[in-house]
């Protein structure tokens, strides 16, 4: 029992030092090109799923749905590149050559998946995607 307490006390002190994570300042990105709404996740949520960064799928349209993406999936990479922030996602999407699918690294529950999403052709895309900080 004393051993257990000796292990728990440093963990409790460490947890007390970290500021509360209220989700303030997390970005949302609406990508019309791939039919997704994505939201940054709080640090505590990312830690619980074992990722340093990820974007939660909060809206799925036909393009993304046909590729197999589901609400609640967490995208943590594009074309073999890990994401560090929402701006990375927008940049990697913009760098994508026309007509080639995006390879998304996705965490769904305890499984990791690679899903290929075919972006809409440039002539049918809106001028820009939207990145919002809330």
C-alpha angles and dihedrals in degrees: 000000000000089000091054091051091048089056095044099049096067090047092051091048091050092050091049091055095058115088116243114268109224096167092249113150095023115144128234121201127194111202111192091178093067099021098245140133110203132187130193114243127230116257093248092055092048091050091051091057095040100248130126091210139359145157118231117222106238100164129031125191128187097278095055094036092056088054089057102257116149135194108270096031114133117223111206103162144027124204094348092310119116116230121240097180144347091273089062089058093051092046094049090048091050091049092053111115112240115266097020121111123241114241105219122196104216134185113208111178106307094339130091118213138183111218125184115218121190108218118221113265112268093248091059096043125099112249094258143002118242124245115188129186113205 
